[in-house]
Each structure stands twice: as C-alpha cells, then as structure tokens.
Amino acid sequence: IENFYSSQADSKNISLTFISDSQENQKIYLNAMAKIIKENLLDFPEKLDTSKQLPDQAQFFLNKSAQYKKSYDNLSKMPVPRSWESIHGAVLKILNRLTINYAFIGAYNADPVKGLLSVNEIQKNIEPEIKLLLEQFQSKIKNNNLNLSSDIYLILNLIYK
C-alpha cells in the first residue's frame, strides 16, 4: 500500500515555459487547454461496458490511461501564463495520477489490491480534487475579467457529466 501511494507523486521533472499574464495570453492558454481537454478526455471514443466485470475490461482502462498520458504530455509542453502556474501544476498532477490509477485498474488481474486501491483513489481523492480545481478555474477566469467564448465554460462543465 505504501508503494501504491508513493507512486501517486509526480516524479517527472518537467520544465514549463512561462509567458506573460496578458489577457490575450490567458485567453490563448485557456482555449488551448479546453481544446486538449475536449479532444483527449471528453471525446474518448470507448465506453465502459457495464454488463462486464472489472477484470474483463482491462483494455478499456489501459486505453484510458494512455489517453490521460497523452493529455499530460500535451499540457506539459504548453506555454503557461505565470499566474496560472499553480493551477496548471495541479492539472498535471491529477492527469499523472489518473494515468497511474487507470493503468493499475487495467492490470487488475495481475494485482487486484492495486486495482481496488486505484478505484478508491479516483473516487475518494481525485474526483473531489477535480471539482475543486474547476472552481479555481472559474474563479480565476472571473477575477481576471476574462471574456471567453462559451465553449470553454461548456467544456469545464462537461468534465463531470
């Protein structure tokens, strides 16, 4: 169990590229982030087959893990306005944890304990963190007086639907 929780830490040493906090840069950043979220997370073509047991759906979870990894990689290369650094870091941390957890769920047959711990980690810890992060996004958008297209708000709201 200790090894499981230590694997949740983001051990990757990425070097983010920071840009100025101009309104234009923030809008570009949020549009790019919304596009990555939509293309890589919301438009995931596979659906979980609720008629099957968890051990019989390994490939779904492994594919989902790869998709989270792809999103992580794309977001880690994206220029970030300086004032969005902590939120961006939190997004990367969550994506890394989702990558790990979905891989463990996909490998349920090899290690059922890690698989069950991963399901619990997602439900009890990660999902509430994502909701809090979405609130931080919306608050920062409002506080910075960013007039954004409704697409960004739609994507932020769709994450949990």
C-alpha positions, -999 to +999 in steps of 0.1 A: +000+000+000+029+024+008+043+017-027+009+025-042+006+059-026+042+068-033+036+061-070+009+088-070+035+115-067+045+132-099+081+123-102+086+137-137+108+167-139+091+188-165+102+223-172+073+246-180+075+275-204+060+306-188+046+336-207+032+370-196-002+373-179-017+395-206-054+389-212-046+377-247-021+351-234-046+339-208-073+335-234-050+316-258-039+294-229-075+286-218-086+280-254-056+256-259-063+238-226-100+235-234-091+220-268-068+195-253-093+185-226-121+181-252-100+162-278-081+140-253-105+134-225-141+142-233-141+127-268-128+094-257-145+070-282-147+039-259-173+034-234-173+012-203-194-019-207-214-020-175-225-056-182-189-069-177-169-072-146-139-050-139-113-078-146-129-083-181-124-047-192-087-043-188-081-028-223-106+000-217-087+011-186-053+008-202-065+028-232-079+054-208-046+055-190-028+061-224-052+089-231-045+106-198-008+103-205-013+119-239-031+148-223-004+151-197+023+152-223+005+178-244-002+201-214+033+198-201+046+213-234+021+242-234+032+277-226+016+288-193+008+324-182+028+329-149-003+334-127-018+301-139+013+281-128-002+265-096-035+256-114-016+242-144+006+222-120-025+208-102-039+197-136-007+179-145-006+162-111-042+150-115-035+138-150-004+119-138-024+103-110-052+093-134-026+078-158-012+057-130-046+047-115-062+037-148-031+016-156-034-002-122-071-008-128-063-022-162-038-045-146-064-057-120-058-093-129-021-091-121-026-071-089-061-068-076-051-049-045-036-020-065-066-021-088-090-017-059-069+010-043-069+028-076-107+028-079-109+041-044-082+068-051-101+080-081-135+082-063-124+094-028-095+117-037-091+126-073-127+134-082-131+159-053-098+175-063-110+179-099-142+196-087-122+220-066-098+226-095-128+235-117-140+260-091-105+275-091-105+278-129-138+296-129-128+319-100-096+328-118-114+335-150-138+358-132-112+375-111-090+382-142-121+396-161-115+372-190-142+374-216-141+339-230-161+320-256-189+299-241-170+268-254-146+270-226-173+271-200-192+243-217-161+221-217-154+229-180-190+219-171-189+188-193-160+172-174-184+159-148-213+150-170 
